[in-house]
Amino acid sequence: DLKKSYKSSLFHLSLFFFLKLLLYTMSKIIDCICEKIENKDHFFSFEYFPPKTDKGLQNLFLRVDKMSLLKPLWVDITWGAGGSTTEKTLQICKTFQSVIGVNTMMHLTCTNIKKEEIYDALIKAKEYGVRNILALRGDPPKGQNDWVSCGSGFEHAIDLVKYIREEFGDYFCIAVAGYPEGHTDAESYEQDLMYLKEKVDAGADFVVTQLFYDVDIFVKYLDDCIEAGINCPVIPGIMPIQTYNGFKRMTGFCKTKVPQFILDDLEEIKDNDADVKVYGVELATKMCNTLLDNGIFGLHFYTLNLEKATINILKQLEFICSSSEIPWKNKFSLPKSRTKEDVRPVYWKSRWKSYVQRTEDWDDYPNGRWGDSRSPAFAPFDEYDLKNFLYSDKTEYLREQWKSSIDSVSDVVDVFVEYINGSVQCLPWNENQLDLESNSIKQNLLFLNQNGFLTINSQPKLNGIDSADPTHGWGGPNGFIYQKSYVECFISKEDFDIFLNVIEKYPTLTYQSINIKDDLHTSSKTNTTNALTWGIFPGKEVIQPTVCDLDSFLYWKEEAFCLWNIWKRIYNDPNNDDSDIHQRSFDVISEIQNNYYLLNVVENNFVTGTVLNIFVEIINTKNQINKNKNNKNA
């Protein structure tokens, strides 16, 4: 039965994935760049490379998913020397584009690759919705010092540019590389500029430069490009210094000119990795500010698959900030149809992409108050949504995260506890680690999970917090933020029965609960909307961006219970005929899915109240019941 279920699931996944690929075909980067420059808006982009291991690949997906929240104009992924990462690069582009939903540019080189292989790669890129290519000659394969043509007709990047234009017309946006100090293989700096002009004349749309550490060299290069008739955008490539040895290795390989003051500064701290990282951020920030002062609008960061340095630079440049207009609006770029949306149900707090997908067909979106313009229904939830496909494709990684086998409910409890502690990176209901705002209630969450209340969503109470607060702030300056304490969890039938018996003692608490069989219990018999977060700002009406309401909860219930299937799936090996493999793990997860209740509780006293007390009473009551049973049996 498990194998039959898997095959049926795979069919639906394939169909759903195909439809989503159509949806997530992205725009040409050159159009985005031109719009930014025309509006005098600054922008940035990130480069990554394919990791060598599956675990590294999964970590990269999680990192890019997180960094995509910063709204880069695009990301790109490199192509291994000699085509050594062809399939992996293509699959990463597919995931970046359709799962994470970020505009992606694929590197493509013509070193040691036949024309047929290049054609196939471009066809696949087109199928995956990728419309942007960085055309490069490429470096020689590992172990080979000199670049040698393989007889495919591609001697230089210009041949690749011409081929893409001949075969695919203007479907692809094509970027090419620029070298502010001249390419190491060029006879002269002037000759290299001539080659760049030829690439642009052949159909390249814009230029991304090699790394550099002397800003004056780049400024001169930009002037020289204009004088040479190269009128397309030229985006400077920035590589923050991460480690001393890595810096020396990269600058040596690229033969990059490094100002003497940088070498002197690094010499004093080269044995202290932390100091080198801090210096790298400070140096890159100064470089970027100088570039911006010289009229540059876009910056391309070579991340080396790391996030902290780049994020710190962007913060210092004030390209990103801690406070957002609405608490959840800094998580993705809204389409034009949703720009006025400012109210959402709390349930999708950690699954906002699913919320967007399930509401993308609404004619209008809530503005001002939940219900004012809300469409009548959410789209049905498909448990094989794209993010879950990302998870299910990494079975071994998830077995490491969620245990290789589950023998009892206590094993599941352990996973939830380790997620709160930070050892587990994700859960089916939480695709990233615990939010920073939850640190203030981390000990309470640990207590709840250790006692079998499996929390999947929460927020602390706030009473007049400054809207500029780096953790909780949003909405701009001079405002005050308020929040009600909220927790959502899966609770056993035994504990839920006790909850129903004691809830009357807590008049400031409201709740909603349901199980997979639709046994619904709520504190309100009408579908009222309860504001959970609100802000007070000068000259504005009260803003209430986060709410809970019964209709939305019932739609969320379907999704919340289905997500247990993600966990169950990792114990099912479809290539093995033995249906008993991991059957115990499968059964334990199914037991929770089929018998537990989904419960959320709101403490409406946001000044002195706490949602924790009722759970403490449940624990004490259960302990007393068990003690009485033991005494009776004795």
C-alpha positions in Angstrom: 0.0 0.0 0.0 2.8 2.4 0.8 4.4 1.7 -2.6 1.2 2.2 -4.4 0.6 5.4 -2.5 4.1 6.7 -3.4 3.5 6.1 -7.1 0.2 7.9 -7.0 1.8 10.7 -5.1 4.7 10.9 -7.6 2.2 11.4 -10.5 0.4 14.2 -8.7 3.8 15.8 -7.8 5.0 15.7 -11.4 1.8 17.3 -12.6 1.8 19.9 -9.9 5.5 20.7 -10.5 5.0 21.1 -14.2 2.1 23.6 -13.6 4.2 25.5 -11.1 7.1 25.7 -13.5 4.8 27.5 -15.9 3.9 29.9 -13.2 7.4 30.6 -12.1 9.0 31.5 -15.5 10.9 34.6 -14.5 11.6 37.8 -16.3 14.7 38.9 -18.1 17.3 40.4 -15.8 18.1 43.2 -18.2 14.5 44.4 -18.0 14.7 44.5 -14.2 18.1 46.3 -14.3 16.9 49.0 -16.7 13.8 49.6 -14.7 15.9 50.0 -11.5 18.3 52.4 -13.2 15.5 54.4 -14.7 13.9 54.8 -11.3 17.4 55.5 -9.7 16.8 52.5 -7.4 19.8 50.6 -6.0 19.8 46.8 -6.4 22.0 43.8 -5.6 22.4 40.2 -6.6 24.1 37.0 -5.3 26.3 34.3 -6.8 26.5 30.7 -5.5 28.4 27.6 -6.6 27.2 23.9 -6.6 28.2 22.1 -3.4 29.9 18.8 -3.7 27.7 16.8 -1.2 23.9 16.3 -1.0 23.9 17.7 2.6 25.8 20.7 1.3 23.2 21.1 -1.4 20.3 21.0 1.0 22.0 23.6 3.2 22.5 25.8 0.2 18.8 25.6 -0.7 17.9 26.6 2.9 20.4 29.4 2.8 19.2 30.8 -0.6 15.6 30.5 0.6 16.6 32.7 3.6 18.7 35.1 1.6 15.9 35.4 -1.0 13.9 37.3 1.7 16.4 40.2 1.2 15.0 40.6 -2.3 18.0 40.3 -4.6 17.3 41.3 -8.2 18.6 37.9 -9.2 20.8 35.0 -8.1 23.2 33.0 -10.2 24.8 29.6 -10.0 28.2 28.7 -11.5 29.0 26.1 -14.1 31.9 23.8 -13.1 35.1 23.9 -15.2 34.8 21.7 -18.2 31.1 21.2 -17.6 31.9 19.1 -14.5 28.7 20.2 -12.7 26.3 20.4 -15.7 23.5 18.3 -14.3 23.8 19.7 -10.8 23.8 23.3 -12.0 20.7 22.7 -14.0 18.9 21.0 -11.1 19.9 23.9 -8.7 18.6 26.4 -11.2 15.3 24.4 -11.4 15.0 24.5 -7.6 16.0 28.2 -7.3 13.5 29.2 -9.9 10.5 27.1 -9.2 10.8 26.1 -5.5 12.4 29.2 -3.9 10.9 31.5 -6.5 13.9 33.7 -7.1 14.9 35.0 -10.6 17.9 32.9 -11.6 20.8 33.3 -14.0 22.7 30.1 -15.1 26.4 30.3 -15.9 27.2 28.4 -19.1 30.8 27.8 -20.4 32.0 26.3 -23.6 35.1 24.6 -22.3 35.3 20.9 -23.1 31.6 20.8 -24.0 30.2 19.7 -27.3 27.7 21.9 -29.1 25.0 19.3 -28.6 25.5 19.4 -24.9 25.2 23.2 -24.8 22.0 23.0 -26.9 20.6 20.4 -24.5 21.5 22.6 -21.5 19.8 25.6 -23.0 16.7 23.6 -23.8 16.5 22.3 -20.2 17.0 25.9 -18.9 14.1 27.0 -21.0 12.0 24.1 -19.8 12.8 25.1 -16.2 11.7 28.7 -16.8 15.3 30.1 -16.7 15.6 33.1 -19.0 19.0 34.4 -18.0 22.4 33.0 -19.0 25.9 34.2 -18.1 27.9 33.2 -21.2 31.6 32.4 -20.4 34.5 30.7 -22.1 35.3 29.0 -18.8 38.4 27.8 -17.1 40.3 24.7 -18.0 39.2 21.5 -16.3 40.9 20.5 -13.0 44.4 19.3 -13.6 44.7 21.1 -16.9 46.7 24.4 -16.9 45.9 25.7 -20.4 42.5 26.2 -22.0 42.1 24.0 -25.1 39.2 24.0 -27.6 37.4 20.7 -27.9 36.6 21.3 -31.5 33.0 22.3 -30.9 33.4 25.6 -32.7 33.4 27.5 -29.5 36.8 29.2 -29.0 35.6 32.2 -26.9 32.6 33.5 -25.1 31.5 35.5 -28.1 31.0 32.3 -30.0 28.6 31.2 -27.2 26.8 34.5 -27.3 26.3 34.2 -31.1 25.1 30.6 -30.8 22.5 31.4 -28.2 21.2 34.3 -30.3 21.1 32.2 -33.5 19.3 29.2 -31.9 17.0 31.0 -29.4 16.6 34.5 -30.6 15.9 37.0 -27.8 14.3 34.4 -25.5 17.3 34.6 -23.2 18.9 37.6 -21.5 22.6 37.1 -21.9 25.3 38.5 -19.5 29.0 38.3 -20.1 32.1 38.8 -17.9 34.1 41.9 -17.8 37.7 42.3 -16.4 38.5 45.7 -14.9 42.2 44.8 -15.0 42.0 43.0 -18.3 41.8 39.2 -18.8 44.9 37.3 -17.9 45.0 35.7 -21.4 44.5 39.0 -23.3 47.5 40.5 -25.0 46.6 43.9 -23.6 44.0 45.8 -21.6 42.9 47.5 -24.8 42.5 44.3 -26.6 40.3 42.9 -23.8 38.1 45.9 -24.0 37.7 45.3 -27.7 36.7 41.7 -27.1 34.1 42.9 -24.6 32.6 45.3 -27.1 32.4 42.5 -29.7 30.5 40.3 -27.1 28.0 43.1 -26.5 27.6 43.8 -30.2 27.0 40.1 -30.7 24.0 40.2 -28.4 25.1 40.4 -24.8 22.7 42.5 -22.6 24.9 43.4 -19.7 28.3 42.8 -18.1 29.2 41.4 -14.7 32.8 42.1 -13.7 35.5 40.0 -12.1 36.3 40.7 -8.5 38.5 43.7 -7.7 39.8 45.5 -4.6 40.8 48.8 -6.1 37.7 50.9 -6.8 39.7 53.4 -8.8 40.5 50.7 -11.3 36.8 49.9 -11.7 35.8 53.5 -12.2 38.4 53.9 -14.9 37.3 50.7 -16.5 33.7 51.9 -16.6 34.8 55.2 -18.3 36.9 53.2 -20.8 33.9 50.9 -21.6 31.8 54.0 -22.4 34.6 55.5 -24.5 34.8 52.1 -26.4 31.1 52.3 -27.2 30.0 49.7 -24.6 26.7 51.3 -23.5 25.1 48.4 -21.7 25.0 48.1 -17.8 28.3 47.1 -16.2 27.7 45.6 -12.7 30.7 45.5 -10.4 31.5 42.1 -8.8 32.2 42.3 -5.0 33.9 39.5 -3.1 34.0 40.1 0.7 37.1 38.8 2.3 36.1 35.7 4.4 39.5 34.2 5.3 43.1 35.3 4.8 44.1 32.1 3.0 41.0 32.2 0.8 41.7 35.8 -0.1 45.3 35.1 -1.1 44.3 32.0 -3.1 41.5 33.8 -5.0 43.5 37.0 -5.7 46.5 34.8 -6.8 44.3 32.7 -9.1 42.7 35.8 -10.7 45.9 37.8 -10.6 44.0 40.6 -8.9 45.8 43.8 -8.0 45.5 44.5 -4.3 46.3 47.9 -2.8 49.2 47.8 -0.4 47.1 49.2 2.5 44.9 46.1 2.3 47.9 43.8 2.4 49.3 45.7 5.3 46.0 45.6 7.2 45.6 41.9 6.7 49.1 41.1 7.7 48.4 42.2 11.2 45.3 40.1 11.7 45.8 37.2 9.3 45.9 34.6 12.1 42.6 35.8 13.6 39.7 34.6 11.4 37.1 36.6 13.3 39.0 39.9 12.8 39.6 39.0 9.1 35.8 38.6 8.6 35.1 41.9 10.3 37.7 43.7 8.2 36.3 42.1 5.1 32.9 43.5 5.8 34.2 46.9 6.6 36.4 47.0 3.4 33.6 45.8 1.1 31.2 48.3 2.6 33.6 51.2 2.0 34.2 49.9 -1.6 30.4 49.7 -2.2 29.8 53.2 -0.8 32.5 54.6 -3.1 30.9 52.8 -6.1 27.5 54.2 -5.2 29.0 57.7 -4.9 30.2 57.3 -8.4 26.8 56.6 -9.8 26.7 52.8 -9.6 23.2 51.4 -8.9 23.8 47.7 -8.8 26.2 45.4 -6.9 26.9 41.7 -7.5 28.1 39.8 -4.5 30.2 36.6 -4.8 28.9 35.0 -1.6 31.1 31.8 -1.7 27.8 30.2 -0.4 28.1 32.1 2.8 25.5 34.6 4.1 26.7 36.6 7.1 29.3 38.9 5.5 27.0 39.8 2.6 24.0 40.5 4.9 26.1 42.6 7.2 27.4 44.7 4.2 23.8 45.2 3.0 22.7 46.3 6.4 25.6 48.8 6.6 24.7 50.1 3.2 21.1 50.4 4.5 19.9 48.3 1.5 18.1 46.1 4.1 16.8 47.0 7.6 15.4 45.2 10.6 12.1 46.9 10.6 9.5 46.4 7.9 6.3 48.1 6.8 4.3 45.1 7.9 5.7 42.2 10.0 5.4 39.7 7.2 6.0 42.0 4.2 9.8 41.7 4.3 9.6 38.0 3.4 9.0 38.3 -0.3 8.4 40.6 -3.2 4.7 41.2 -3.6 3.1 41.2 -7.1 1.3 44.4 -8.0 -2.1 43.0 -7.2 -1.1 42.5 -3.5 0.7 45.8 -2.8 -2.1 47.0 -0.6 -2.5 43.8 1.3 -1.9 44.4 5.0 -3.8 41.8 7.0 -3.2 38.0 7.2 -4.2 35.0 9.4 -1.4 34.0 11.8 -1.6 30.3 10.9 0.7 30.6 7.8 3.3 32.6 9.7 6.1 30.1 8.9 4.6 28.9 5.6 3.9 32.2 3.9 4.8 30.9 0.4 2.0 28.3 0.8 -0.4 31.1 1.8 0.6 33.1 -1.3 0.0 30.1 -3.5 -3.4 29.3 -1.9 -4.6 32.9 -2.3 -3.0 33.9 -5.6 -6.3 33.7 -7.5 -8.2 36.1 -5.2 -9.6 39.1 -7.0 -8.7 41.4 -4.1 -6.7 41.2 -0.9 -7.6 42.4 2.7 -6.7 46.0 3.4 -7.4 47.7 6.7 -9.4 44.9 8.3 -9.6 41.2 7.7 -12.9 40.5 5.9 -13.3 43.9 4.3 -12.4 42.6 0.8 -11.4 39.0 1.5 -12.3 36.5 -1.3 -14.5 33.6 -0.1 -12.2 30.6 -0.3 -8.6 29.4 -0.3 -7.4 27.2 -3.1 -7.2 23.5 -2.1 -4.0 22.5 -0.5 -1.8 20.0 -2.4 0.4 18.2 0.1 3.0 17.9 -2.7 3.6 21.6 -2.9 7.0 22.7 -4.2 8.7 23.2 -0.9 7.7 19.7 0.2 9.2 18.4 -3.1 12.4 20.0 -2.0 12.2 18.2 1.3 11.1 14.8 -0.2 14.0 14.9 -2.6 16.4 14.9 0.4 15.4 11.8 2.3 18.7 11.1 3.9 19.1 14.7 5.1 15.6 14.6 6.7 16.3 11.3 8.4 19.3 13.0 10.0 17.1 15.8 11.1 14.0 13.9 12.1 15.6 10.6 13.2 16.3 7.5 11.1 13.6 5.6 12.9 10.7 6.5 15.2 9.8 3.9 17.9 7.4 6.0 20.0 5.8 9.4 20.4 8.7 10.3 22.7 11.0 10.2 19.7 8.8 12.7 17.9 8.8 14.9 21.1 12.6 14.8 21.0 12.7 16.1 17.4 10.4 19.1 18.4 12.6 19.8 21.4 15.7 19.8 19.3 14.1 22.1 16.8 13.5 24.6 19.6 17.1 24.2 20.7 18.3 24.8 17.2 19.9 21.4 16.5 17.1 20.5 14.0 17.0 23.0 11.2 13.4 22.6 10.0 10.1 20.9 10.5 7.3 20.3 8.0 5.4 23.3 9.5 8.6 25.4 9.8 10.8 25.6 6.8 13.5 27.7 8.6 14.8 27.9 12.2 12.9 29.5 15.0 12.1 33.2 14.5 14.3 35.6 16.5 11.2 37.0 18.1 10.6 33.6 19.7 13.9 33.8 21.7 12.1 35.6 24.5 9.7 32.7 25.0 12.2 29.9 24.0 12.2 28.4 27.6 8.4 28.3 27.6 8.4 26.5 24.2 11.0 24.0 25.4 8.8 23.3 28.5 5.7 22.8 26.3 7.4 20.4 23.9 9.2 18.5 26.6 5.8 17.8 28.0 4.3 16.6 24.8 2.7 19.7 23.4 4.1 19.8 19.9 4.3 23.5 19.0 4.3 24.7 15.4 3.6 28.4 15.8 3.9 31.0 18.5 4.5 34.6 19.3 5.3 36.5 22.6 3.1 39.2 24.1 4.3 42.8 23.5 3.0 45.9 25.2 4.0 49.2 23.6 7.4 48.1 22.1 9.2 50.7 20.1 8.5 50.2 16.4 12.2 50.6 15.7 13.1 47.6 17.9 15.5 45.4 15.9 13.7 42.2 16.8 10.0 43.1 17.1 9.8 46.4 15.2 8.0 47.1 12.0 6.0 49.9 10.4 8.6 52.7 10.6 9.7 55.1 13.3 7.8 56.7 16.3 5.3 53.9 16.6 4.4 51.4 19.3 3.8 47.6 18.7 1.4 45.4 20.6 0.9 41.6 20.5 -1.1 39.0 22.2 0.6 35.8 23.4 -0.2 33.0 21.0 0.7 29.3 20.7 -0.4 26.6 18.3 0.4 22.9 18.9 -0.6 19.4 18.3 -2.0 18.0 21.6 -3.0 14.4 22.5 -6.6 13.4 23.0 -5.9 12.8 26.7 -4.4 16.2 27.2 -7.1 17.9 25.1 -9.9 16.4 27.3 -8.2 18.0 30.3 -7.9 21.3 28.4 -11.7 21.3 27.8 -12.3 20.7 31.5 -10.1 23.5 32.8 -10.5 26.2 30.1 -13.4 27.9 31.9 -11.0 28.9 34.6 -9.2 31.2 32.1 -11.6 33.8 30.9 -9.0 35.9 29.0 -8.0 32.9 26.9 -9.7 32.1 23.5 -9.0 29.0 21.5 -9.7 27.0 18.3 -9.2 23.2 18.0 -9.9 20.4 15.6 -8.7 17.0 14.8 -8.3 15.2 11.4 -11.9 13.9 11.7 -13.2 17.5 11.9 -14.2 17.4 15.6 -14.2 21.1 16.1 -14.1 23.0 19.4 -13.8 26.8 19.8 -14.3 29.4 22.5 -16.6 31.4 20.2 -19.7 30.1 18.5 -19.5 32.9 15.8 -16.8 33.5 13.3 -15.3 36.5 14.9 -11.9 37.9 14.0 -9.3 38.3 16.8 -6.5 40.8 16.2 -3.2 39.3 17.4 -0.7 42.1 16.4 -1.3 45.8 16.0 0.6 49.0 15.7 0.0 52.6 16.7 1.7 55.2 14.5 1.4 59.0 14.4 -1.3 60.2 12.0 -2.5 56.7 11.1 -5.4 54.4 11.9 -4.5 51.4 14.0 -2.7 48.8 11.8 -3.5 45.1 12.6 -1.5 42.9 10.3 -2.0 39.6 12.0 -5.3 38.0 13.0 -7.0 34.6 13.6 -10.4 33.7 12.4 -12.4 30.4 12.2 -12.8 30.2 8.5 -9.1 30.5 7.8 -8.3 28.1 10.7 -10.4 25.4 9.0 -8.5 25.9 5.7 -5.2 25.8 7.6 -6.3 22.6 9.4 -6.3 20.7 6.1 -2.7 21.8 5.4 -1.4 21.3 9.0 -2.5 17.7 9.2 -1.4 16.9 5.6 2.1 18.1 6.5 2.6 15.0 8.7 2.7 13.1 5.4 6.1 14.8 4.6 7.5 13.2 7.8 6.0 9.8 7.0 7.3 9.8 3.5 10.9 9.7 4.5 10.4 6.2 6.0 9.1 4.8 2.8 11.6 3.4 0.3 9.7 3.0 -3.0 12.5 0.9 -4.6 12.3 -1.8 -1.9 9.5 -4.4 -2.2 9.5 -4.9 1.6 6.5 -2.9 2.7 7.5 -3.4 6.4 10.6 -1.1 6.1 10.3 1.7 8.7 6.6 0.6 9.2 6.9 1.3 12.9 8.1 4.9 12.2 5.3 5.3 9.7 2.7 4.0 12.2 3.8 6.3 15.0 3.6 9.4 12.9 0.2 8.2 11.6 -1.0 7.7 15.2 -0.3 11.3 16.0 -1.8 12.5 12.7 -5.0 10.6 13.3 -5.5 11.1 17.0 -4.0 14.4 18.1 -5.9 17.7 18.0 -4.6 20.9 16.4 -5.0 23.6 19.1 -4.3 27.3 19.2 -4.6 29.5 22.3 -4.6 33.3 22.5 -4.0 35.1 25.8 -6.0 38.3 25.2 -4.4 40.0 28.3 -1.3 41.3 26.5 -0.2 43.3 29.6 0.2 40.6 32.3 -1.3 37.4 30.9 0.6 34.3 29.8 -0.6 31.4 27.8 1.6 29.0 29.7 -0.5 28.6 32.8 -3.3 26.5 31.3 -0.7 24.0 30.0 0.9 23.8 33.4 -2.5 23.0 34.9 -3.0 20.3 32.2 0.3 18.7 33.2 -0.5 18.8 36.9 -4.0 17.5 36.4 -2.7 14.6 34.3 0.0 13.8 36.9 -2.6 13.7 39.6 -4.9 11.5 37.6 -2.0 9.0 37.0 -1.1 9.2 40.7 -4.6 8.4 41.7 -4.7 5.4 39.3 -1.5 4.1 40.7 -2.7 4.4 44.2 -5.9 2.6 43.3 -4.1 -0.2 41.6 -1.7 -0.5 44.6 
